[in-house]
């Protein structure tokens, strides 16, 4: 009886662990997507419409902080405040 219960938990533990890990990754990605959307709304509002600004948000992990990258075509650096 005890062996069956232990065997069940040993069989289920990897699946449960992966599901919990994936849920955490999904929550981080959702937060990064919300930040990207907020930045996109701000850029669109400030520039009075759609622009050539590309926004990339990388979600944080345990080993590195999250990043926000803005990119524009050559000659349009003034859009993001670069000279």
PyMOL Python script that loads the backbone (N, CA, C, O; Angstrom):
from pymol import cmd

cmd.read_pdbstr("""\
ATOM      1  N   UNK A   1       0.812  -1.184   0.000  1.00  0.00           N
ATOM      2  CA  UNK A   1       0.000   0.000   0.000  1.00  0.00           C
ATOM      3  C   UNK A   1       0.867   1.264   0.000  1.00  0.00           C
ATOM      4  O   UNK A   1       0.667   2.154  -0.827  1.00  0.00           O
ATOM      5  N   UNK A   2       1.823   1.343   0.922  1.00  0.00           N
ATOM      6  CA  UNK A   2       2.715   2.500   0.997  1.00  0.00           C
ATOM      7  C   UNK A   2       3.555   2.584  -0.269  1.00  0.00           C
ATOM      8  O   UNK A   2       3.806   3.677  -0.778  1.00  0.00           O
ATOM      9  N   UNK A   3       3.986   1.453  -0.771  1.00  0.00           N
ATOM     10  CA  UNK A   3       4.785   1.439  -1.994  1.00  0.00           C
ATOM     11  C   UNK A   3       4.020   1.985  -3.185  1.00  0.00           C
ATOM     12  O   UNK A   3       4.597   2.665  -4.033  1.00  0.00           O
ATOM     13  N   UNK A   4       2.729   1.697  -3.258  1.00  0.00           N
ATOM     14  CA  UNK A   4       1.903   2.226  -4.341  1.00  0.00           C
ATOM     15  C   UNK A   4       1.779   3.742  -4.257  1.00  0.00           C
ATOM     16  O   UNK A   4       1.857   4.426  -5.277  1.00  0.00           O
ATOM     17  N   UNK A   5       1.589   4.267  -3.068  1.00  0.00           N
ATOM     18  CA  UNK A   5       1.460   5.712  -2.879  1.00  0.00           C
ATOM     19  C   UNK A   5       2.773   6.403  -3.218  1.00  0.00           C
ATOM     20  O   UNK A   5       2.780   7.427  -3.902  1.00  0.00           O
ATOM     21  N   UNK A   6       3.881   5.849  -2.743  1.00  0.00           N
ATOM     22  CA  UNK A   6       5.200   6.430  -3.034  1.00  0.00           C
ATOM     23  C   UNK A   6       5.468   6.375  -4.539  1.00  0.00           C
ATOM     24  O   UNK A   6       5.960   7.346  -5.114  1.00  0.00           O
ATOM     25  N   UNK A   7       5.153   5.264  -5.170  1.00  0.00           N
ATOM     26  CA  UNK A   7       5.332   5.146  -6.617  1.00  0.00           C
ATOM     27  C   UNK A   7       4.489   6.144  -7.383  1.00  0.00           C
ATOM     28  O   UNK A   7       4.935   6.699  -8.387  1.00  0.00           O
ATOM     29  N   UNK A   8       3.269   6.377  -6.913  1.00  0.00           N
ATOM     30  CA  UNK A   8       2.394   7.363  -7.555  1.00  0.00           C
ATOM     31  C   UNK A   8       3.006   8.759  -7.467  1.00  0.00           C
ATOM     32  O   UNK A   8       3.051   9.487  -8.459  1.00  0.00           O
ATOM     33  N   UNK A   9       3.477   9.130  -6.276  1.00  0.00           N
ATOM     34  CA  UNK A   9       4.069  10.462  -6.118  1.00  0.00           C
ATOM     35  C   UNK A   9       5.362  10.606  -6.905  1.00  0.00           C
ATOM     36  O   UNK A   9       5.649  11.685  -7.423  1.00  0.00           O
ATOM     37  N   UNK A  10       6.135   9.554  -7.002  1.00  0.00           N
ATOM     38  CA  UNK A  10       7.362   9.612  -7.805  1.00  0.00           C
ATOM     39  C   UNK A  10       7.021   9.775  -9.283  1.00  0.00           C
ATOM     40  O   UNK A  10       7.743  10.455 -10.013  1.00  0.00           O
ATOM     41  N   UNK A  11       5.935   9.163  -9.729  1.00  0.00           N
ATOM     42  CA  UNK A  11       5.524   9.284 -11.121  1.00  0.00           C
ATOM     43  C   UNK A  11       4.903  10.643 -11.430  1.00  0.00           C
ATOM     44  O   UNK A  11       5.069  11.161 -12.535  1.00  0.00           O
ATOM     45  N   UNK A  12       4.192  11.223 -10.470  1.00  0.00           N
ATOM     46  CA  UNK A  12       3.478  12.480 -10.695  1.00  0.00           C
ATOM     47  C   UNK A  12       4.365  13.703 -10.441  1.00  0.00           C
ATOM     48  O   UNK A  12       4.122  14.762 -11.020  1.00  0.00           O
ATOM     49  N   UNK A  13       5.371  13.582  -9.600  1.00  0.00           N
ATOM     50  CA  UNK A  13       6.203  14.726  -9.215  1.00  0.00           C
ATOM     51  C   UNK A  13       6.849  15.434 -10.406  1.00  0.00           C
ATOM     52  O   UNK A  13       6.805  16.663 -10.446  1.00  0.00           O
ATOM     53  N   UNK A  14       7.450  14.736 -11.385  1.00  0.00           N
ATOM     54  CA  UNK A  14       8.040  15.470 -12.510  1.00  0.00           C
ATOM     55  C   UNK A  14       7.005  16.252 -13.323  1.00  0.00           C
ATOM     56  O   UNK A  14       7.274  17.373 -13.755  1.00  0.00           O
ATOM     57  N   UNK A  15       5.853  15.679 -13.527  1.00  0.00           N
ATOM     58  CA  UNK A  15       4.806  16.371 -14.285  1.00  0.00           C
ATOM     59  C   UNK A  15       4.316  17.594 -13.515  1.00  0.00           C
ATOM     60  O   UNK A  15       4.169  18.672 -14.092  1.00  0.00           O
ATOM     61  N   UNK A  16       4.067  17.435 -12.233  1.00  0.00           N
ATOM     62  CA  UNK A  16       3.608  18.559 -11.419  1.00  0.00           C
ATOM     63  C   UNK A  16       4.678  19.650 -11.360  1.00  0.00           C
ATOM     64  O   UNK A  16       4.355  20.836 -11.419  1.00  0.00           O
ATOM     65  N   UNK A  17       5.936  19.261 -11.244  1.00  0.00           N
ATOM     66  CA  UNK A  17       7.026  20.235 -11.222  1.00  0.00           C
ATOM     67  C   UNK A  17       7.120  21.015 -12.514  1.00  0.00           C
ATOM     68  O   UNK A  17       7.301  22.232 -12.496  1.00  0.00           O
ATOM     69  N   UNK A  18       7.000  20.327 -13.634  1.00  0.00           N
ATOM     70  CA  UNK A  18       7.043  21.015 -14.920  1.00  0.00           C
ATOM     71  C   UNK A  18       5.853  21.950 -15.110  1.00  0.00           C
ATOM     72  O   UNK A  18       6.008  23.041 -15.659  1.00  0.00           O
ATOM     73  N   UNK A  19       4.686  21.544 -14.670  1.00  0.00           N
ATOM     74  CA  UNK A  19       3.514  22.410 -14.774  1.00  0.00           C
ATOM     75  C   UNK A  19       3.664  23.660 -13.918  1.00  0.00           C
ATOM     76  O   UNK A  19       3.295  24.752 -14.350  1.00  0.00           O
ATOM     77  N   UNK A  20       4.201  23.513 -12.711  1.00  0.00           N
ATOM     78  CA  UNK A  20       4.420  24.679 -11.855  1.00  0.00           C
ATOM     79  C   UNK A  20       5.475  25.606 -12.458  1.00  0.00           C
ATOM     80  O   UNK A  20       5.311  26.826 -12.437  1.00  0.00           O
ATOM     81  N   UNK A  21       6.555  25.039 -12.995  1.00  0.00           N
ATOM     82  CA  UNK A  21       7.606  25.838 -13.628  1.00  0.00           C
ATOM     83  C   UNK A  21       7.043  26.591 -14.832  1.00  0.00           C
ATOM     84  O   UNK A  21       7.320  27.779 -15.001  1.00  0.00           O
ATOM     85  N   UNK A  22       6.256  25.912 -15.669  1.00  0.00           N
ATOM     86  CA  UNK A  22       5.689  26.562 -16.854  1.00  0.00           C
ATOM     87  C   UNK A  22       4.704  27.657 -16.459  1.00  0.00           C
ATOM     88  O   UNK A  22       4.628  28.688 -17.126  1.00  0.00           O
ATOM     89  N   UNK A  23       3.961  27.448 -15.399  1.00  0.00           N
ATOM     90  CA  UNK A  23       3.059  28.486 -14.912  1.00  0.00           C
ATOM     91  C   UNK A  23       3.811  29.736 -14.483  1.00  0.00           C
ATOM     92  O   UNK A  23       3.368  30.855 -14.742  1.00  0.00           O
ATOM     93  N   UNK A  24       4.948  29.543 -13.826  1.00  0.00           N
ATOM     94  CA  UNK A  24       5.780  30.678 -13.419  1.00  0.00           C
ATOM     95  C   UNK A  24       6.318  31.421 -14.638  1.00  0.00           C
ATOM     96  O   UNK A  24       6.297  32.651 -14.674  1.00  0.00           O
ATOM     97  N   UNK A  25       6.796  30.689 -15.628  1.00  0.00           N
ATOM     98  CA  UNK A  25       7.311  31.306 -16.859  1.00  0.00           C
ATOM     99  C   UNK A  25       6.198  32.077 -17.564  1.00  0.00           C
ATOM    100  O   UNK A  25       6.425  33.182 -18.056  1.00  0.00           O
ATOM    101  N   UNK A  26       5.007  31.505 -17.614  1.00  0.00           N
ATOM    102  CA  UNK A  26       3.881  32.175 -18.259  1.00  0.00           C
ATOM    103  C   UNK A  26       3.498  33.463 -17.532  1.00  0.00           C
ATOM    104  O   UNK A  26       3.159  34.454 -18.178  1.00  0.00           O
ATOM    105  N   UNK A  27       3.548  33.465 -16.202  1.00  0.00           N
ATOM    106  CA  UNK A  27       3.252  34.680 -15.447  1.00  0.00           C
ATOM    107  C   UNK A  27       4.289  35.755 -15.727  1.00  0.00           C
ATOM    108  O   UNK A  27       3.940  36.924 -15.892  1.00  0.00           O
ATOM    109  N   UNK A  28       5.554  35.375 -15.783  1.00  0.00           N
ATOM    110  CA  UNK A  28       6.597  36.360 -16.105  1.00  0.00           C
ATOM    111  C   UNK A  28       6.415  36.916 -17.512  1.00  0.00           C
ATOM    112  O   UNK A  28       6.568  38.118 -17.726  1.00  0.00           O
ATOM    113  N   UNK A  29       6.093  36.060 -18.463  1.00  0.00           N
ATOM    114  CA  UNK A  29       5.901  36.509 -19.841  1.00  0.00           C
ATOM    115  C   UNK A  29       4.684  37.422 -19.949  1.00  0.00           C
ATOM    116  O   UNK A  29       4.704  38.393 -20.704  1.00  0.00           O
ATOM    117  N   UNK A  30       3.636  37.120 -19.208  1.00  0.00           N
ATOM    118  CA  UNK A  30       2.447  37.973 -19.217  1.00  0.00           C
ATOM    119  C   UNK A  30       2.776  39.349 -18.669  1.00  0.00           C
ATOM    120  O   UNK A  30       2.309  40.356 -19.201  1.00  0.00           O
ATOM    121  N   UNK A  31       3.576  39.405 -17.610  1.00  0.00           N
ATOM    122  CA  UNK A  31       3.982  40.698 -17.058  1.00  0.00           C
ATOM    123  C   UNK A  31       4.814  41.475 -18.074  1.00  0.00           C
ATOM    124  O   UNK A  31       4.646  42.686 -18.214  1.00  0.00           O
ATOM    125  N   UNK A  32       5.709  40.790 -18.783  1.00  0.00           N
ATOM    126  CA  UNK A  32       6.517  41.450 -19.805  1.00  0.00           C
ATOM    127  C   UNK A  32       5.636  41.945 -20.951  1.00  0.00           C
ATOM    128  O   UNK A  32       5.876  43.028 -21.485  1.00  0.00           O
ATOM    129  N   UNK A  33       4.630  41.179 -21.331  1.00  0.00           N
ATOM    130  CA  UNK A  33       3.722  41.600 -22.397  1.00  0.00           C
ATOM    131  C   UNK A  33       2.911  42.826 -21.983  1.00  0.00           C
ATOM    132  O   UNK A  33       2.656  43.708 -22.803  1.00  0.00           O
ATOM    133  N   UNK A  34       2.506  42.884 -20.709  1.00  0.00           N
ATOM    134  CA  UNK A  34       1.779  44.053 -20.226  1.00  0.00           C
ATOM    135  C   UNK A  34       2.672  45.299 -20.243  1.00  0.00           C
ATOM    136  O   UNK A  34       2.211  46.384 -20.596  1.00  0.00           O
ATOM    137  N   UNK A  35       3.922  45.152 -19.870  1.00  0.00           N
ATOM    138  CA  UNK A  35       4.861  46.268 -19.916  1.00  0.00           C
ATOM    139  C   UNK A  35       5.059  46.729 -21.352  1.00  0.00           C
ATOM    140  O   UNK A  35       5.087  47.930 -21.620  1.00  0.00           O
ATOM    141  N   UNK A  36       5.197  45.784 -22.276  1.00  0.00           N
ATOM    142  CA  UNK A  36       5.360  46.119 -23.691  1.00  0.00           C
ATOM    143  C   UNK A  36       4.138  46.880 -24.203  1.00  0.00           C
ATOM    144  O   UNK A  36       4.277  47.853 -24.944  1.00  0.00           O
ATOM    145  N   UNK A  37       2.955  46.443 -23.814  1.00  0.00           N
ATOM    146  CA  UNK A  37       1.731  47.123 -24.246  1.00  0.00           C
ATOM    147  C   UNK A  37       1.662  48.539 -23.678  1.00  0.00           C
ATOM    148  O   UNK A  37       1.268  49.471 -24.379  1.00  0.00           O
ATOM    149  N   UNK A  38       2.044  48.702 -22.413  1.00  0.00           N
ATOM    150  CA  UNK A  38       2.036  50.040 -21.812  1.00  0.00           C
ATOM    151  C   UNK A  38       3.012  50.967 -22.525  1.00  0.00           C
ATOM    152  O   UNK A  38       2.687  52.127 -22.781  1.00  0.00           O
ATOM    153  N   UNK A  39       4.194  50.475 -22.845  1.00  0.00           N
ATOM    154  CA  UNK A  39       5.180  51.288 -23.558  1.00  0.00           C
ATOM    155  C   UNK A  39       4.671  51.636 -24.948  1.00  0.00           C
ATOM    156  O   UNK A  39       4.824  52.768 -25.405  1.00  0.00           O
ATOM    157  N   UNK A  40       4.066  50.665 -25.618  1.00  0.00           N
ATOM    158  CA  UNK A  40       3.542  50.907 -26.962  1.00  0.00           C
ATOM    159  C   UNK A  40       2.455  51.986 -26.938  1.00  0.00           C
ATOM    160  O   UNK A  40       2.420  52.851 -27.814  1.00  0.00           O
ATOM    161  N   UNK A  41       1.576  51.938 -25.949  1.00  0.00           N
ATOM    162  CA  UNK A  41       0.534  52.956 -25.823  1.00  0.00           C
ATOM    163  C   UNK A  41       1.161  54.324 -25.582  1.00  0.00           C
ATOM    164  O   UNK A  41       0.737  55.314 -26.179  1.00  0.00           O
ATOM    165  N   UNK A  42       2.163  54.389 -24.716  1.00  0.00           N
ATOM    166  CA  UNK A  42       2.826  55.659 -24.444  1.00  0.00           C
ATOM    167  C   UNK A  42       3.521  56.229 -25.659  1.00  0.00           C
ATOM    168  O   UNK A  42       3.422  57.425 -25.933  1.00  0.00           O
ATOM    169  N   UNK A  43       4.232  55.371 -26.400  1.00  0.00           N
ATOM    170  CA  UNK A  43       4.926  55.831 -27.611  1.00  0.00           C
ATOM    171  C   UNK A  43       3.914  56.310 -28.645  1.00  0.00           C
ATOM    172  O   UNK A  43       4.118  57.342 -29.285  1.00  0.00           O
ATOM    173  N   UNK A  44       2.842  55.575 -28.808  1.00  0.00           N
ATOM    174  CA  UNK A  44       1.818  55.963 -29.777  1.00  0.00           C
ATOM    175  C   UNK A  44       1.171  57.289 -29.393  1.00  0.00           C
ATOM    176  O   UNK A  44       0.886  58.118 -30.256  1.00  0.00           O
ATOM    177  N   UNK A  45       0.942  57.485 -28.111  1.00  0.00           N
ATOM    178  CA  UNK A  45       0.328  58.735 -27.651  1.00  0.00           C
ATOM    179  C   UNK A  45       1.286  59.911 -27.833  1.00  0.00           C
ATOM    180  O   UNK A  45       0.880  60.969 -28.314  1.00  0.00           O
ATOM    181  N   UNK A  46       2.553  59.735 -27.454  1.00  0.00           N
ATOM    182  CA  UNK A  46       3.516  60.836 -27.539  1.00  0.00           C
ATOM    183  C   UNK A  46       3.794  61.220 -28.990  1.00  0.00           C
ATOM    184  O   UNK A  46       3.939  62.404 -29.297  1.00  0.00           O
ATOM    185  N   UNK A  47       3.869  60.241 -29.879  1.00  0.00           N
ATOM    186  CA  UNK A  47       4.191  60.526 -31.278  1.00  0.00           C
ATOM    187  C   UNK A  47       2.942  60.731 -32.142  1.00  0.00           C
ATOM    188  O   UNK A  47       3.041  60.795 -33.368  1.00  0.00           O
ATOM    189  N   UNK A  48       1.797  60.832 -31.526  1.00  0.00           N
ATOM    190  CA  UNK A  48       0.524  61.073 -32.225  1.00  0.00           C
ATOM    191  C   UNK A  48       0.246  60.045 -33.311  1.00  0.00           C
ATOM    192  O   UNK A  48      -0.069  60.416 -34.442  1.00  0.00           O
ATOM    193  N   UNK A  49       0.353  58.783 -32.995  1.00  0.00           N
ATOM    194  CA  UNK A  49       0.022  57.712 -33.935  1.00  0.00           C
ATOM    195  C   UNK A  49       1.108  56.655 -33.974  1.00  0.00           C
ATOM    196  O   UNK A  49       2.089  56.711 -33.232  1.00  0.00           O
ATOM    197  N   UNK A  50       0.911  55.704 -34.848  1.00  0.00           N
ATOM    198  CA  UNK A  50       1.885  54.616 -35.000  1.00  0.00           C
ATOM    199  C   UNK A  50       3.234  55.169 -35.461  1.00  0.00           C
ATOM    200  O   UNK A  50       3.297  56.176 -36.167  1.00  0.00           O
ATOM    201  N   UNK A  51       4.291  54.507 -35.056  1.00  0.00           N
ATOM    202  CA  UNK A  51       5.633  54.987 -35.376  1.00  0.00           C
ATOM    203  C   UNK A  51       6.509  53.825 -35.818  1.00  0.00           C
ATOM    204  O   UNK A  51       6.052  52.689 -35.937  1.00  0.00           O
ATOM    205  N   UNK A  52       7.759  54.130 -36.056  1.00  0.00           N
ATOM    206  CA  UNK A  52       8.734  53.129 -36.474  1.00  0.00           C
ATOM    207  C   UNK A  52       9.509  52.555 -35.292  1.00  0.00           C
ATOM    208  O   UNK A  52      10.517  51.875 -35.485  1.00  0.00           O
ATOM    209  N   UNK A  53       9.051  52.820 -34.083  1.00  0.00           N
ATOM    210  CA  UNK A  53       9.730  52.338 -32.887  1.00  0.00           C
ATOM    211  C   UNK A  53       9.330  50.882 -32.643  1.00  0.00           C
ATOM    212  O   UNK A  53       8.147  50.561 -32.524  1.00  0.00           O
ATOM    213  N   UNK A  54      10.331  50.012 -32.571  1.00  0.00           N
ATOM    214  CA  UNK A  54      10.104  48.604 -32.241  1.00  0.00           C
ATOM    215  C   UNK A  54      10.423  48.406 -30.761  1.00  0.00           C
ATOM    216  O   UNK A  54      11.449  48.877 -30.269  1.00  0.00           O
ATOM    217  N   UNK A  55       9.545  47.712 -30.066  1.00  0.00           N
ATOM    218  CA  UNK A  55       9.691  47.508 -28.633  1.00  0.00           C
ATOM    219  C   UNK A  55       9.821  46.019 -28.367  1.00  0.00           C
ATOM    220  O   UNK A  55       9.001  45.218 -28.815  1.00  0.00           O
ATOM    221  N   UNK A  56      10.875  45.658 -27.621  1.00  0.00           N
ATOM    222  CA  UNK A  56      11.075  44.263 -27.240  1.00  0.00           C
ATOM    223  C   UNK A  56      11.286  44.223 -25.736  1.00  0.00           C
ATOM    224  O   UNK A  56      12.176  44.890 -25.209  1.00  0.00           O
ATOM    225  N   UNK A  57      10.466  43.442 -25.050  1.00  0.00           N
ATOM    226  CA  UNK A  57      10.579  43.301 -23.598  1.00  0.00           C
ATOM    227  C   UNK A  57      10.917  41.848 -23.299  1.00  0.00           C
ATOM    228  O   UNK A  57      10.185  40.940 -23.693  1.00  0.00           O
ATOM    229  N   UNK A  58      12.025  41.633 -22.604  1.00  0.00           N
ATOM    230  CA  UNK A  58      12.430  40.292 -22.185  1.00  0.00           C
ATOM    231  C   UNK A  58      12.083  40.135 -20.710  1.00  0.00           C
ATOM    232  O   UNK A  58      12.448  40.974 -19.887  1.00  0.00           O
ATOM    233  N   UNK A  59      11.384  39.069 -20.384  1.00  0.00           N
ATOM    234  CA  UNK A  59      10.981  38.873 -18.997  1.00  0.00           C
ATOM    235  C   UNK A  59      12.189  38.467 -18.147  1.00  0.00           C
ATOM    236  O   UNK A  59      13.127  37.846 -18.646  1.00  0.00           O
ATOM    237  N   UNK A  60      12.155  38.819 -16.873  1.00  0.00           N
ATOM    238  CA  UNK A  60      13.276  38.476 -16.000  1.00  0.00           C
ATOM    239  C   UNK A  60      13.283  36.989 -15.667  1.00  0.00           C
ATOM    240  O   UNK A  60      12.252  36.317 -15.699  1.00  0.00           O
ATOM    241  N   UNK A  61      14.461  36.503 -15.350  1.00  0.00           N
ATOM    242  CA  UNK A  61      14.623  35.138 -14.862  1.00  0.00           C
ATOM    243  C   UNK A  61      15.327  35.213 -13.516  1.00  0.00           C
ATOM    244  O   UNK A  61      15.592  36.305 -13.013  1.00  0.00           O
ATOM    245  N   UNK A  62      15.624  34.085 -12.944  1.00  0.00           N
ATOM    246  CA  UNK A  62      16.349  34.091 -11.670  1.00  0.00           C
ATOM    247  C   UNK A  62      17.771  34.621 -11.826  1.00  0.00           C
ATOM    248  O   UNK A  62      18.345  35.155 -10.877  1.00  0.00           O
ATOM    249  N   UNK A  63      18.340  34.474 -13.025  1.00  0.00           N
ATOM    250  CA  UNK A  63      19.747  34.784 -13.223  1.00  0.00           C
ATOM    251  C   UNK A  63      19.995  36.131 -13.869  1.00  0.00           C
ATOM    252  O   UNK A  63      21.134  36.597 -13.872  1.00  0.00           O
ATOM    253  N   UNK A  64      18.975  36.779 -14.420  1.00  0.00           N
ATOM    254  CA  UNK A  64      19.178  38.090 -15.021  1.00  0.00           C
ATOM    255  C   UNK A  64      17.904  38.910 -14.913  1.00  0.00           C
ATOM    256  O   UNK A  64      16.794  38.383 -14.832  1.00  0.00           O
ATOM    257  N   UNK A  65      18.107  40.205 -14.917  1.00  0.00           N
ATOM    258  CA  UNK A  65      16.967  41.123 -14.840  1.00  0.00           C
ATOM    259  C   UNK A  65      16.289  41.203 -16.205  1.00  0.00           C
ATOM    260  O   UNK A  65      16.883  40.862 -17.227  1.00  0.00           O
ATOM    261  N   UNK A  66      15.060  41.651 -16.207  1.00  0.00           N
ATOM    262  CA  UNK A  66      14.351  41.851 -17.460  1.00  0.00           C
ATOM    263  C   UNK A  66      14.930  43.037 -18.218  1.00  0.00           C
ATOM    264  O   UNK A  66      15.619  43.877 -17.640  1.00  0.00           O
ATOM    265  N   UNK A  67      14.646  43.099 -19.510  1.00  0.00           N
ATOM    266  CA  UNK A  67      15.174  44.183 -20.340  1.00  0.00           C
ATOM    267  C   UNK A  67      14.072  44.740 -21.226  1.00  0.00           C
ATOM    268  O   UNK A  67      13.150  44.033 -21.631  1.00  0.00           O
ATOM    269  N   UNK A  68      14.195  46.028 -21.513  1.00  0.00           N
ATOM    270  CA  UNK A  68      13.339  46.679 -22.489  1.00  0.00           C
ATOM    271  C   UNK A  68      14.261  47.254 -23.545  1.00  0.00           C
ATOM    272  O   UNK A  68      15.159  48.038 -23.238  1.00  0.00           O
ATOM    273  N   UNK A  69      14.036  46.862 -24.791  1.00  0.00           N
ATOM    274  CA  UNK A  69      14.861  47.356 -25.890  1.00  0.00           C
ATOM    275  C   UNK A  69      13.977  48.123 -26.865  1.00  0.00           C
ATOM    276  O   UNK A  69      12.916  47.650 -27.275  1.00  0.00           O
ATOM    277  N   UNK A  70      14.437  49.312 -27.223  1.00  0.00           N
ATOM    278  CA  UNK A  70      13.763  50.113 -28.234  1.00  0.00           C
ATOM    279  C   UNK A  70      14.665  50.176 -29.448  1.00  0.00           C
ATOM    280  O   UNK A  70      15.874  50.368 -29.319  1.00  0.00           O
ATOM    281  N   UNK A  71      14.092  50.017 -30.613  1.00  0.00           N
ATOM    282  CA  UNK A  71      14.878  50.063 -31.848  1.00  0.00           C
ATOM    283  C   UNK A  71      14.135  50.895 -32.882  1.00  0.00           C
ATOM    284  O   UNK A  71      12.908  50.858 -32.971  1.00  0.00           O
ATOM    285  N   UNK A  72      14.905  51.643 -33.657  1.00  0.00           N
ATOM    286  CA  UNK A  72      14.349  52.447 -34.740  1.00  0.00           C
ATOM    287  C   UNK A  72      15.241  52.295 -35.966  1.00  0.00           C
ATOM    288  O   UNK A  72      16.404  51.915 -35.829  1.00  0.00           O
ATOM    289  N   UNK A  73      14.727  52.582 -37.157  1.00  0.00           N
ATOM    290  CA  UNK A  73      15.560  52.522 -38.350  1.00  0.00           C
ATOM    291  C   UNK A  73      16.645  53.606 -38.320  1.00  0.00           C
ATOM    292  O   UNK A  73      16.557  54.565 -37.552  1.00  0.00           O
ATOM    293  N   UNK A  74      17.648  53.442 -39.149  1.00  0.00           N
ATOM    294  CA  UNK A  74      18.735  54.427 -39.233  1.00  0.00           C
ATOM    295  C   UNK A  74      18.164  55.795 -39.596  1.00  0.00           C
ATOM    296  O   UNK A  74      17.326  55.921 -40.488  1.00  0.00           O
ATOM    297  N   UNK A  75      18.630  56.801 -38.894  1.00  0.00           N
ATOM    298  CA  UNK A  75      18.181  58.159 -39.149  1.00  0.00           C
ATOM    299  C   UNK A  75      16.999  58.595 -38.290  1.00  0.00           C
ATOM    300  O   UNK A  75      16.618  59.765 -38.321  1.00  0.00           O
ATOM    301  N   UNK A  76      16.419  57.688 -37.534  1.00  0.00           N
ATOM    302  CA  UNK A  76      15.266  58.018 -36.697  1.00  0.00           C
ATOM    303  C   UNK A  76      15.589  57.881 -35.213  1.00  0.00           C
ATOM    304  O   UNK A  76      14.690  57.664 -34.401  1.00  0.00           O
ATOM    305  N   UNK A  77      16.848  58.004 -34.858  1.00  0.00           N
ATOM    306  CA  UNK A  77      17.244  57.851 -33.460  1.00  0.00           C
ATOM    307  C   UNK A  77      16.631  58.901 -32.565  1.00  0.00           C
ATOM    308  O   UNK A  77      16.494  58.680 -31.362  1.00  0.00           O
ATOM    309  N   UNK A  78      16.260  60.034 -33.121  1.00  0.00           N
ATOM    310  CA  UNK A  78      15.645  61.081 -32.327  1.00  0.00           C
ATOM    311  C   UNK A  78      14.304  60.640 -31.727  1.00  0.00           C
ATOM    312  O   UNK A  78      13.842  61.219 -30.744  1.00  0.00           O
ATOM    313  N   UNK A  79      13.683  59.615 -32.321  1.00  0.00           N
ATOM    314  CA  UNK A  79      12.407  59.145 -31.794  1.00  0.00           C
ATOM    315  C   UNK A  79      12.534  58.578 -30.379  1.00  0.00           C
ATOM    316  O   UNK A  79      11.600  58.671 -29.583  1.00  0.00           O
ATOM    317  N   UNK A  80      13.687  57.995 -30.069  1.00  0.00           N
ATOM    318  CA  UNK A  80      13.876  57.416 -28.738  1.00  0.00           C
ATOM    319  C   UNK A  80      14.884  58.200 -27.907  1.00  0.00           C
ATOM    320  O   UNK A  80      15.337  57.728 -26.864  1.00  0.00           O
ATOM    321  N   UNK A  81      15.233  59.394 -28.368  1.00  0.00           N
ATOM    322  CA  UNK A  81      16.074  60.294 -27.579  1.00  0.00           C
ATOM    323  C   UNK A  81      17.568  60.099 -27.763  1.00  0.00           C
ATOM    324  O   UNK A  81      18.355  60.596 -26.958  1.00  0.00           O
ATOM    325  N   UNK A  82      17.976  59.388 -28.803  1.00  0.00           N
ATOM    326  CA  UNK A  82      19.407  59.228 -29.076  1.00  0.00           C
ATOM    327  C   UNK A  82      19.830  60.280 -30.090  1.00  0.00           C
ATOM    328  O   UNK A  82      19.046  60.689 -30.946  1.00  0.00           O
ATOM    329  N   UNK A  83      21.056  60.700 -29.981  1.00  0.00           N
ATOM    330  CA  UNK A  83      21.546  61.713 -30.937  1.00  0.00           C
ATOM    331  C   UNK A  83      22.378  61.068 -32.023  1.00  0.00           C
ATOM    332  O   UNK A  83      22.874  61.759 -32.914  1.00  0.00           O
TER     333      UNK A  83
END
""", "prot")
cmd.dss("prot")
cmd.show_as("cartoon", "prot")
cmd.util.cbc("prot")
cmd.orient("prot")
